[in-house]
């Protein structure tokens, strides 16, 4: 949605264009954070790695709003910010997350560990290359590769390799199931509620990390409640949307 405070196309000031470039640099900083997650994981600095995971979530959750505010598609039309965002997301949401699970011994040993580590990498390669991975009405189609969130809970809640392996297998299947998952900063329905709850979740996750390795049960329940809400509202909106589509087809017929 065009910001009313922004100047009309073709009359951007140098400062406004520089602001757009700064937004792209802000998005690109996620790639550096991804490298730092991998390095921290390899060095056994699990808590540091998890703080960096939260930092990448914050950057990814805010850069799109900034990009729309400063109209980067118009101020820097030759630069594909969406492609860069996908590259950074794959590094931070997928690759770094799998490295963290591996180095934190959250995957089974032997061949099964290799297979389970490969599942998110391969499934997300497929998903990130789908032209409809982000739908026209601003949803994610299929489980949106939140493998960094899986890694976060696996470590903070001390989930064993078997539980992590089952979770990875189930979520990999869900990548291919056409449920439309909420895109908190863009899905129009319940947008204010989704943004507010996402902020509460991020804060609760930070508190969990501060309390690590003995998180308070109330904070755990509060944090997990958001995940239940997220999956629940995504399924509900998908079913409701499919029902409306079917009714529209019937009326047209």
Secondary structure, 3 states (H helix, E strand, C coil): CCCCCCCCCCCCCHHHHHHHHHHHHHHHHHHHHHHHHHHHHHCCCHHHHHHHHHHHHHHHHHHHHHHHHCCHHHHCCCCCHHHHHHHHHHHHHHHHHHHHHHHCCCCCCHHHHHHHHHHHHHHHHHHHCCCCCECCCCEEECCCCCHHHHHHHHHHCCCCHHHHHHHHHHHHHHHCCCCEEECCCCCCCCHHHHHHHHHHHHHHHHHHHHHCCCCCHHHHHHHHHHHHHHHHHHHHHHHHHHHHHHHHHHHHC
